[in-house]
Amino acid sequence: MLFRPRYPIKIRGVTVWPQGMIPRQRQRLAEAIGRAVGNELVSQETVFNALFEADFFRRKVESFVTSYTNDLLSVSYPSLIETLPAAARAPVLDAISALQFHVAEYVSGILKSEEMAAAVRSFVNRRVDDLLARRLSETIDDQVFEEIVRFIEERLHDVVTAPDFGAKMRAFIGARIDEITNSRATLAEIFAPDAVGVIKNRIDQQVPPIVHQLAEIATSQKTRVRIGALIKREVDDYYSQLSFFKKIFISRERIHGEVDDLVNKTLPHRVEEYLHGEAFEHEAKAFLDSTIDGVLARPFNEIIGQVAPDKMEMIKDQIAAQLLALVRSPEVAATIRSYAADALARLRPHTLRALAQHIRPESATRLKNFLTTALLDMLTRDETSHALNAMLSAQVERLLIAPIGRPTDYLSANSIAEAGRALTERITTAARERLPAAITEFDVGGIVRRKVADYPAERLEQLVLSVAAQHLKTIEIFGAVMGAGLGLVIGVLQLFLLRVFPILGRS
């Protein structure tokens, strides 16, 4: 009676036996089951807690990500073009070519734009200002300075020790000497004014020592004796020419005594006073300067006169040999090294801007303009665009044909694990945020209701019987026993009533 009959039994449209209870009440049963499942058994909160509170969803996602990552990374991939399907290769290559062409045009337009010019100008100005603001010692360290000094020393040594250096120096000196000896140029024209001034200054500096030496010579005992003897000789000659009468009034011995006093006392004092005075020094300097000017005003060929050709060649050889020996001497090399080191040491505390302005005040501006112009000229050329396009094409082709290999060759185990954890966390967080709305839209009760309503009666009977067959058998046996007992009791009661109350029984 729970399941059968499957359909109601009708005679002439009149139901004489209704169908079983479950087939007849299937719709109500489906609605009750769907309402119970959707609202109580499989509610939104129940599903959400089952997925996230026990980390079920996280474990499943982590297992899936790990398995998928391992499968993905364990495959050795060929080149990118070989990975594509055969039918998709031509469209992909055409799309890449078109994209490459547009990128090249875009890059070419950018390189020739005013924005690029302003950006390049600003970049060059910043970089040059930063470079010029640095001190030379910050730009070049001690090792580089030592290498510069060593380079200068080595280059100089290579030059002066070259096989043809001596011949070149001999030819140069010979040509210069011939030019000087055959010209009418004066020494003043040969020497620079500064050199002439140095010569005069050096000679003028020797005037005080010369004056001192002259004073010592003039006031020495030997000089005084000679001067006194000369004066006395003149006195004697003069005295011998006097008349006898004059000799009576003039004493030779007295004159000799006065001469001795003059020579030994007055003369040294007067000589020293005159020689050490400013007038004598001025006259001496004027005399020396005029003498130097006179010598310098004479033509050089008149000063040296005519020299025999063989003597002139010997002079040239000697001068060249002396200069060559001087240039190749260790002292000159040490001097040049010391001079170069001192010069670089003096330059080190200065900034590059100060050095550039010392060389030429507008050098920084000229450098910026030069670099900006050169860089813009290089960027705006068609050759640059063609080079960029060729480089881009080569890189794209290399990318397309390069074997990819195993991704594990490029990624470490830690980075892979970290990426897996990050992906798992991102998926879990997204599911926590969006799954409740999805569960709300998912009608579990309606699905259960439709499934129960559409479930075949035969399979539903088999399902119920598979679970409650034993119980239903017990109920049937218990019902049969109860029915037999009730029937026996009713029969006994009827017999008793017929015997005891026959009238009622007849009735």
MIDREN-504737 format. One line per 8 residues: number of its first residue (from 0); their letters; for each residue x, y, z of C-alpha. Coordinates in pm, 1 decimal. Example, Ala and Ser with C-alpha at 12.3 -4.5 7.8 and 13.67 -1.06 7.14 Angstrom:
# MIDREN-504737
0	as	1230.0 -450.0 780.0 ~ 1367.0 -106.0 714.0
//
This chain:
# MIDREN-504737
0	mlfrpryp	0.0 0.0 0.0 ~ 306.1 232.0 33.3 ~ 405.1 184.1 -332.0 ~ 132.3 -13.2 -501.7 ~ -53.7 9.3 -708.9 ~ 164.0 231.4 -914.4 ~ -135.1 403.0 -1069.0 ~ -494.6 419.9 -943.8
8	ikirgvtv	-737.1 152.4 -1063.9 ~ -1041.7 302.0 -1236.5 ~ -1353.1 151.3 -1384.5 ~ -1544.8 374.7 -1620.2 ~ -1356.3 675.4 -1480.8 ~ -1437.4 591.4 -1123.1 ~ -1143.1 517.9 -891.3 ~ -1209.6 185.3 -724.9
16	wpqgmipr	-859.6 151.4 -577.0 ~ -623.3 445.4 -524.6 ~ -253.1 429.9 -604.7 ~ 4.9 374.3 -333.5 ~ 68.7 640.4 -73.9 ~ 420.9 744.1 -183.8 ~ 342.1 772.4 -557.0 ~ 26.0 962.7 -473.4
24	qrqrlaea	203.3 1204.4 -231.1 ~ 529.9 1230.7 -428.9 ~ 500.6 1608.1 -484.6 ~ 438.5 1683.1 -120.3 ~ 717.2 1444.1 -23.8 ~ 955.0 1614.4 -267.2 ~ 869.8 1959.4 -131.7 ~ 915.7 1841.7 228.0
32	igravgne	1249.4 1675.1 154.4 ~ 1372.8 1973.0 -52.1 ~ 1270.7 2216.9 222.7 ~ 1443.4 2008.0 488.6 ~ 1762.0 1964.3 286.3 ~ 1785.2 2325.1 161.2 ~ 1699.3 2495.4 489.0 ~ 1838.5 2257.8 749.4
40	lvsqetvf	2057.4 1978.6 619.5 ~ 2254.0 2165.9 347.7 ~ 2213.1 2532.9 447.8 ~ 2448.4 2815.5 343.4 ~ 2609.6 2829.1 683.8 ~ 2652.1 2448.7 688.8 ~ 2823.1 2445.6 348.2 ~ 3044.6 2746.9 430.6
48	nalfeadf	3156.9 2598.6 762.7 ~ 3218.6 2258.2 606.4 ~ 3439.2 2419.7 340.8 ~ 3639.0 2678.1 534.7 ~ 3620.2 2624.7 908.3 ~ 3789.0 2283.4 887.1 ~ 4031.7 2401.5 613.4 ~ 3876.9 2149.8 377.5
56	frrkvesf	3867.5 2395.3 88.2 ~ 4223.7 2515.7 153.0 ~ 4361.7 2160.3 161.8 ~ 4183.7 2067.7 -158.9 ~ 4298.2 2384.9 -336.6 ~ 4652.6 2339.2 -209.5 ~ 4653.1 1978.5 -323.5 ~ 4516.0 2076.8 -663.0
64	vtsytndl	4765.5 2366.6 -706.0 ~ 5057.5 2147.1 -599.3 ~ 4954.7 1864.4 -830.0 ~ 4891.7 2100.3 -1122.1 ~ 5217.0 2289.2 -1060.8 ~ 5418.7 1969.8 -1044.3 ~ 5261.8 1843.0 -1364.7 ~ 5316.0 2180.3 -1533.6
72	lsvsypsl	5676.2 2217.1 -1422.9 ~ 5779.4 1860.5 -1495.5 ~ 5707.7 1895.7 -1867.1 ~ 5994.6 1994.5 -2096.1 ~ 5845.6 2251.5 -2332.9 ~ 5980.3 2309.5 -2685.0 ~ 6006.3 2654.7 -2839.4 ~ 5711.9 2889.5 -2821.1
80	ietlpaaa	5631.9 2857.2 -3190.3 ~ 5636.5 2476.2 -3167.0 ~ 5410.1 2485.0 -2863.8 ~ 5139.2 2660.8 -3062.1 ~ 4896.5 2444.7 -3265.9 ~ 4984.2 2418.1 -3633.0 ~ 4666.2 2598.8 -3738.6 ~ 4735.3 2889.4 -3502.3
88	rapvldai	5098.8 2949.8 -3595.4 ~ 5038.4 3157.4 -3907.5 ~ 4780.5 3391.3 -3744.8 ~ 5001.5 3431.6 -3436.9 ~ 5308.7 3512.4 -3649.4 ~ 5106.5 3761.7 -3854.7 ~ 4978.8 3924.9 -3538.2 ~ 5331.3 3942.6 -3393.8
96	salqfhva	5464.3 4096.0 -3719.2 ~ 5188.2 4356.2 -3722.5 ~ 5246.4 4433.3 -3355.9 ~ 5618.4 4461.3 -3418.2 ~ 5559.5 4704.3 -3706.3 ~ 5329.9 4922.0 -3495.4 ~ 5575.9 4915.6 -3206.2 ~ 5857.8 5023.8 -3439.2
104	eyvsgilk	5648.2 5311.5 -3576.6 ~ 5549.5 5414.9 -3226.1 ~ 5908.8 5405.9 -3104.6 ~ 6023.9 5605.2 -3408.8 ~ 5757.8 5868.3 -3342.9 ~ 5852.9 5888.5 -2977.4 ~ 6222.1 5932.1 -3062.6 ~ 6143.0 6225.2 -3293.9
112	seemaaav	5893.0 6397.2 -3063.4 ~ 5941.5 6720.3 -2870.7 ~ 5883.1 6533.4 -2546.2 ~ 6180.5 6308.9 -2620.1 ~ 6397.0 6613.0 -2701.2 ~ 6297.7 6778.8 -2373.3 ~ 6355.7 6454.8 -2182.5 ~ 6698.9 6404.5 -2340.4
120	rsfvnrrv	6794.4 6766.4 -2271.3 ~ 6682.2 6737.5 -1909.5 ~ 6860.3 6403.6 -1868.1 ~ 7186.2 6534.9 -2014.8 ~ 7171.8 6849.2 -1798.4 ~ 7116.1 6646.7 -1482.9 ~ 7386.5 6394.9 -1558.8 ~ 7641.8 6658.8 -1661.9
128	ddllarrl	7563.1 6869.9 -1353.4 ~ 7600.0 6565.3 -1130.4 ~ 7928.1 6476.4 -1299.8 ~ 8069.4 6829.9 -1285.1 ~ 7972.1 6864.1 -918.0 ~ 8197.6 6574.8 -825.8 ~ 8554.3 6635.8 -723.0 ~ 8832.3 6493.7 -932.2
136	setiddqv	8943.1 6284.2 -633.0 ~ 8594.1 6129.9 -614.3 ~ 8594.0 6049.3 -985.1 ~ 8949.1 5915.2 -1007.5 ~ 9096.6 5716.4 -718.5 ~ 9459.6 5688.2 -611.2 ~ 9523.2 5383.7 -825.8 ~ 9401.0 5561.4 -1139.4
144	feeivrfi	9613.7 5867.1 -1055.8 ~ 9916.1 5642.3 -1018.9 ~ 9833.5 5477.1 -1350.3 ~ 9804.1 5819.2 -1518.3 ~ 10146.2 5924.1 -1386.0 ~ 10292.1 5588.4 -1490.6 ~ 10131.1 5624.8 -1833.5 ~ 10285.0 5970.1 -1882.0
152	eerlhdvv	10623.3 5840.8 -1769.1 ~ 10605.1 5534.9 -1995.8 ~ 10492.1 5737.2 -2297.9 ~ 10774.0 5986.0 -2246.0 ~ 11024.8 5703.0 -2207.0 ~ 10893.0 5536.2 -2522.5 ~ 10922.7 5863.9 -2714.2 ~ 11276.2 5956.4 -2604.8
160	tapdfgak	11408.5 5600.8 -2642.7 ~ 11262.2 5549.9 -2990.0 ~ 11529.5 5463.2 -3251.2 ~ 11449.2 5763.7 -3470.6 ~ 11411.4 6014.1 -3184.8 ~ 11782.6 6106.2 -3189.4 ~ 11780.8 6164.2 -3564.0 ~ 11466.0 6376.6 -3540.7
168	mrafigar	11613.7 6584.0 -3257.8 ~ 11941.6 6625.0 -3454.2 ~ 11748.1 6737.9 -3762.3 ~ 11530.6 6975.4 -3559.2 ~ 11825.7 7134.0 -3376.6 ~ 12023.8 7162.4 -3699.6 ~ 11733.5 7329.6 -3877.0 ~ 11682.4 7572.2 -3589.6
176	ideitnsr	12052.3 7661.5 -3572.5 ~ 12070.8 7712.9 -3948.9 ~ 11760.0 7926.1 -3936.6 ~ 11904.6 8140.8 -3658.2 ~ 12255.0 8173.8 -3803.7 ~ 12130.1 8265.8 -4150.5 ~ 11868.9 8512.6 -4035.6 ~ 11906.9 8880.5 -3954.6
184	atlaeifa	11694.1 8839.6 -3646.5 ~ 11825.6 8998.7 -3331.2 ~ 11848.7 8827.9 -2997.1 ~ 11560.2 9044.5 -2879.8 ~ 11343.4 8888.7 -3151.5 ~ 11465.5 8537.6 -3069.0 ~ 11410.1 8563.6 -2695.9 ~ 11067.9 8637.6 -2557.4
192	pdavgvik	11020.7 8960.2 -2360.6 ~ 10965.9 8758.9 -2044.0 ~ 11294.1 8574.9 -2100.6 ~ 11478.9 8905.0 -2152.4 ~ 11323.2 9037.5 -1834.3 ~ 11435.5 8727.3 -1646.6 ~ 11792.9 8768.7 -1777.9 ~ 11804.4 9133.7 -1674.7
200	nridqqvp	11657.3 9053.8 -1336.3 ~ 11911.2 8779.1 -1275.9 ~ 12202.7 9006.2 -1376.9 ~ 12065.6 9294.6 -1167.3 ~ 12049.8 9060.6 -868.9 ~ 12426.0 9013.1 -903.2 ~ 12497.0 9388.7 -868.4 ~ 12509.5 9397.2 -483.5
208	pivhqlae	12759.0 9104.9 -461.6 ~ 12970.2 9266.8 -733.5 ~ 12962.6 9601.6 -552.3 ~ 13062.7 9431.8 -230.0 ~ 13348.6 9258.1 -407.8 ~ 13458.9 9586.2 -568.6 ~ 13447.2 9760.5 -231.0 ~ 13664.1 9491.1 -75.9
216	iatsqktr	13913.2 9514.5 -364.2 ~ 13920.1 9895.4 -353.3 ~ 13968.5 9912.2 22.6 ~ 14213.4 9625.7 60.8 ~ 14564.3 9693.5 199.2 ~ 14732.9 9603.8 -127.1 ~ 14512.7 9840.3 -327.1 ~ 14568.5 10122.0 -81.6
224	vrigalik	14943.0 10071.3 -94.5 ~ 14939.0 10081.4 -474.3 ~ 14717.7 10389.9 -481.3 ~ 14940.9 10559.4 -224.4 ~ 15253.5 10472.7 -422.6 ~ 15102.5 10611.9 -741.1 ~ 14998.9 10932.9 -569.6 ~ 15340.7 10969.6 -405.5
232	revddyys	15509.5 10916.3 -741.2 ~ 15298.8 11191.2 -888.4 ~ 15378.2 11410.4 -586.0 ~ 15748.2 11346.5 -626.7 ~ 15731.9 11432.8 -994.8 ~ 15543.3 11748.5 -914.8 ~ 15779.7 11835.4 -626.7 ~ 16083.8 11792.5 -845.4
240	qlsffkki	15950.9 12054.9 -1083.2 ~ 15904.1 12317.1 -810.2 ~ 16150.4 12600.7 -764.1 ~ 16383.4 12614.4 -474.0 ~ 16188.4 12894.1 -313.5 ~ 15863.5 12690.8 -322.3 ~ 16039.4 12385.0 -187.3 ~ 16125.2 12590.3 122.6
248	fisrerih	15751.0 12631.7 201.7 ~ 15630.2 12287.2 89.0 ~ 15747.4 11974.4 272.3 ~ 15759.5 11648.6 79.4 ~ 15731.2 11436.8 392.9 ~ 15418.9 11625.9 500.6 ~ 15255.2 11570.0 162.9 ~ 15345.8 11199.8 183.4
256	gevddlvn	15186.7 11184.1 528.3 ~ 14871.0 11347.1 403.2 ~ 14863.0 11102.5 113.2 ~ 14895.4 10812.6 357.4 ~ 14606.8 10952.6 565.5 ~ 14396.3 11002.1 257.1 ~ 14462.5 10654.0 124.3 ~ 14432.4 10467.4 453.2
264	ktlphrve	14147.7 10659.4 619.5 ~ 13941.8 10881.2 393.3 ~ 13962.3 10690.6 64.2 ~ 13821.7 10351.6 193.8 ~ 13531.7 10525.8 363.9 ~ 13448.8 10732.7 56.2 ~ 13479.3 10433.1 -177.2 ~ 13254.5 10214.7 35.9
272	eylhgeaf	13004.0 10497.6 73.2 ~ 12991.8 10554.8 -300.2 ~ 12987.3 10191.0 -404.7 ~ 12715.9 10100.4 -155.6 ~ 12503.4 10399.2 -243.2 ~ 12182.9 10391.3 -448.1 ~ 12330.5 10612.0 -718.6 ~ 12610.2 10368.1 -804.8
280	eheakafl	12369.2 10071.4 -792.6 ~ 12124.1 10252.7 -1020.7 ~ 12402.3 10348.5 -1260.8 ~ 12537.8 9993.4 -1257.6 ~ 12192.8 9845.2 -1332.8 ~ 12132.5 10102.6 -1607.2 ~ 12472.6 10024.5 -1755.8 ~ 12408.3 9649.5 -1750.0
288	dstidgvl	12057.3 9687.7 -1894.3 ~ 12183.5 9913.6 -2173.4 ~ 12464.3 9668.2 -2242.7 ~ 12215.8 9377.2 -2260.2 ~ 11984.1 9578.6 -2482.1 ~ 12275.6 9663.4 -2707.2 ~ 12375.2 9298.4 -2734.0 ~ 12016.2 9191.9 -2795.3
296	arpfneii	11975.2 9456.8 -3064.0 ~ 12257.3 9309.5 -3271.5 ~ 12173.9 9040.2 -3531.6 ~ 12258.8 8693.9 -3418.3 ~ 12473.6 8616.5 -3720.9 ~ 12693.1 8919.2 -3647.1 ~ 12742.4 8806.4 -3287.2 ~ 12854.8 8454.3 -3366.7
304	gqvapdkm	13035.3 8554.3 -3687.4 ~ 13123.0 8312.6 -3966.9 ~ 13172.1 7950.9 -3854.3 ~ 13325.8 7681.4 -4070.2 ~ 13076.7 7420.4 -4196.4 ~ 13254.3 7132.1 -4026.0 ~ 13270.2 7324.3 -3700.3 ~ 12900.8 7410.5 -3731.7
312	emikdqia	12811.5 7043.1 -3784.7 ~ 13020.1 6949.9 -3482.9 ~ 12839.3 7214.0 -3276.4 ~ 12504.7 7079.1 -3392.3 ~ 12605.4 6723.3 -3304.0 ~ 12729.8 6825.2 -2962.5 ~ 12415.1 7026.1 -2883.9 ~ 12191.2 6740.9 -3002.4
320	aqllalvr	12392.0 6483.9 -2807.3 ~ 12380.3 6692.4 -2489.8 ~ 12008.7 6755.6 -2520.6 ~ 11940.1 6390.0 -2600.0 ~ 12142.6 6276.6 -2300.2 ~ 11959.3 6531.3 -2085.4 ~ 11618.0 6421.1 -2206.5 ~ 11700.1 6052.3 -2156.8
328	spevaati	11857.2 6102.1 -1814.8 ~ 11685.3 5950.0 -1508.4 ~ 11683.6 6293.5 -1347.5 ~ 11458.0 6435.9 -1620.2 ~ 11226.5 6133.2 -1598.1 ~ 11206.7 6169.8 -1218.7 ~ 11144.9 6543.4 -1255.7 ~ 10865.8 6491.5 -1506.0
336	rsyaadal	10709.2 6220.1 -1288.6 ~ 10728.1 6447.4 -984.7 ~ 10586.0 6739.1 -1181.7 ~ 10299.1 6527.5 -1318.2 ~ 10222.7 6387.2 -972.5 ~ 10228.6 6736.6 -817.0 ~ 10008.1 6876.1 -1093.0 ~ 9752.8 6597.8 -1051.4
344	arlrphtl	9766.2 6635.2 -672.1 ~ 9686.1 7005.8 -708.7 ~ 9393.8 6921.9 -935.6 ~ 9239.7 6652.4 -713.3 ~ 9061.4 6880.8 -459.6 ~ 8888.5 7076.3 -737.9 ~ 8555.3 6987.2 -891.8 ~ 8525.2 6900.0 -1256.6
352	ralaqhir	8313.8 7213.3 -1305.8 ~ 8590.2 7434.7 -1165.6 ~ 8848.3 7268.7 -1388.2 ~ 8624.4 7303.8 -1693.9 ~ 8554.0 7671.0 -1619.0 ~ 8924.0 7731.5 -1567.5 ~ 8993.7 7589.2 -1913.3 ~ 8697.4 7768.5 -2072.2
360	pesatrlk	8413.5 7943.5 -1882.4 ~ 8141.3 7825.1 -2119.8 ~ 8272.7 7468.3 -2140.4 ~ 7989.4 7321.4 -1927.4 ~ 7720.9 7478.2 -2146.7 ~ 7903.3 7377.1 -2462.7 ~ 7938.6 7022.0 -2332.4 ~ 7566.0 6999.2 -2251.5
368	nflttall	7467.5 7137.3 -2590.0 ~ 7709.1 6906.5 -2769.0 ~ 7590.5 6594.3 -2588.5 ~ 7223.5 6686.6 -2630.5 ~ 7262.8 6762.8 -3000.5 ~ 7465.8 6449.9 -3065.3 ~ 7224.6 6226.6 -2875.4 ~ 6915.3 6375.0 -3041.6
376	dmltrdet	7080.0 6351.9 -3381.1 ~ 7154.9 5986.0 -3319.4 ~ 6802.2 5911.0 -3192.1 ~ 6619.4 6090.4 -3474.3 ~ 6809.8 5923.8 -3755.8 ~ 6634.1 5667.8 -3969.5 ~ 6924.8 5432.9 -3908.2 ~ 6839.9 5431.8 -3538.0
384	shalnaml	6478.7 5333.4 -3608.9 ~ 6594.4 5064.2 -3847.8 ~ 6844.5 4938.1 -3591.3 ~ 6577.0 4926.8 -3319.9 ~ 6338.9 4748.0 -3555.0 ~ 6608.2 4496.8 -3649.3 ~ 6698.4 4443.8 -3285.4 ~ 6331.4 4398.8 -3194.2
392	saqverll	6284.5 4150.5 -3480.7 ~ 6592.0 3956.1 -3375.4 ~ 6474.7 3943.5 -3014.1 ~ 6123.7 3830.7 -3115.0 ~ 6262.9 3561.2 -3343.8 ~ 6501.6 3445.7 -3073.7 ~ 6214.1 3432.4 -2828.4 ~ 5996.9 3232.0 -3067.2
400	iapigrpt	6258.4 2970.7 -3156.1 ~ 6435.8 2947.3 -2820.9 ~ 6363.6 2616.8 -2638.4 ~ 6167.7 2676.4 -2323.7 ~ 6274.3 2355.8 -2148.2 ~ 6162.2 2272.7 -1799.1 ~ 6033.5 2563.2 -1592.5 ~ 6225.1 2419.2 -1296.4
408	dylsansi	6546.0 2516.0 -1476.4 ~ 6453.8 2883.3 -1426.1 ~ 6268.1 2869.2 -1095.4 ~ 6395.4 2757.8 -758.2 ~ 6203.4 2521.2 -531.6 ~ 6148.6 2797.7 -274.9 ~ 6002.2 3035.8 -534.0 ~ 5773.0 2762.5 -667.7
416	aeagralt	5651.6 2675.3 -317.6 ~ 5604.1 3043.0 -234.1 ~ 5406.5 3096.7 -555.9 ~ 5189.2 2790.9 -476.2 ~ 5116.1 2919.3 -125.7 ~ 5035.1 3264.1 -259.0 ~ 4801.5 3121.3 -524.2 ~ 4629.1 2897.0 -269.3
424	erittaar	4582.4 3188.6 -32.8 ~ 4447.3 3406.1 -312.9 ~ 4197.2 3141.5 -427.1 ~ 4084.7 3073.1 -69.7 ~ 4039.6 3443.3 5.1 ~ 3842.2 3493.9 -315.2 ~ 3624.3 3190.7 -235.8 ~ 3555.6 3323.1 115.5
432	erlpaait	3446.5 3655.1 -30.0 ~ 3234.6 3530.9 -322.4 ~ 3113.1 3180.6 -232.6 ~ 2837.7 3289.6 14.2 ~ 2665.1 3485.9 -264.4 ~ 2700.7 3187.4 -498.0 ~ 2560.1 2949.2 -236.0 ~ 2267.3 3186.1 -185.3
440	efdvggiv	2190.8 3176.9 -556.6 ~ 2230.7 2797.2 -559.4 ~ 1880.2 2650.4 -477.5 ~ 1966.9 2323.4 -307.7 ~ 1608.3 2264.6 -195.8 ~ 1470.9 2318.1 -546.2 ~ 1722.2 2074.9 -694.1 ~ 1634.5 1810.5 -432.8
448	rrkvadyp	1264.3 1872.6 -491.0 ~ 1297.9 1826.1 -865.9 ~ 1514.0 1519.5 -824.3 ~ 1267.6 1354.1 -583.3 ~ 968.2 1444.7 -802.4 ~ 1137.9 1301.0 -1110.0 ~ 1275.1 993.7 -935.0 ~ 1118.1 668.8 -1076.3
456	aerleqlv	873.4 495.0 -843.5 ~ 1037.7 158.0 -900.4 ~ 1380.6 284.8 -795.8 ~ 1227.2 474.9 -505.6 ~ 1057.5 152.7 -388.2 ~ 1385.4 -34.8 -423.5 ~ 1565.5 238.0 -231.0 ~ 1312.5 231.2 56.4
464	lsvaaqhl	1301.6 -144.5 62.6 ~ 1680.6 -169.4 61.1 ~ 1683.9 35.2 379.6 ~ 1356.6 -77.6 551.9 ~ 1280.7 -419.7 404.1 ~ 1349.0 -600.1 732.8 ~ 1146.1 -352.1 929.8 ~ 856.1 -373.1 685.5
472	ktieifga	867.5 -758.0 705.4 ~ 853.2 -737.8 1084.6 ~ 559.7 -498.2 1060.4 ~ 379.3 -736.1 823.4 ~ 434.2 -1035.5 1055.1 ~ 335.7 -833.8 1356.2 ~ 22.9 -714.7 1171.1 ~ -70.9 -1071.2 1067.4
480	vmgaglgl	-35.4 -1193.8 1425.3 ~ -238.7 -905.6 1557.7 ~ -501.7 -956.4 1286.5 ~ -526.7 -1330.4 1361.9 ~ -557.3 -1261.4 1733.9 ~ -816.7 -993.5 1682.9 ~ -1014.4 -1223.7 1448.8 ~ -1004.5 -1509.2 1701.3
488	vigvlqlf	-1115.9 -1278.3 1982.5 ~ -1398.4 -1140.7 1771.8 ~ -1512.6 -1498.1 1677.4 ~ -1511.8 -1611.6 2041.5 ~ -1708.3 -1304.6 2143.9 ~ -1963.9 -1369.9 1872.1 ~ -2013.8 -1735.2 1985.2 ~ -2042.3 -1624.9 2345.7
496	llrvfpil	-2294.9 -1362.2 2258.7 ~ -2502.4 -1604.2 2046.9 ~ -2528.6 -1858.1 2326.8 ~ -2586.6 -1611.9 2602.9 ~ -2815.7 -1382.0 2422.0 ~ -2989.4 -1591.7 2157.0 ~ -3254.6 -1329.4 2102.0 ~ -2994.9 -1071.9 2033.9
504	grs	-2822.7 -1322.3 1814.5 ~ -3137.7 -1375.9 1613.6 ~ -3186.3 -1014.1 1604.8
//
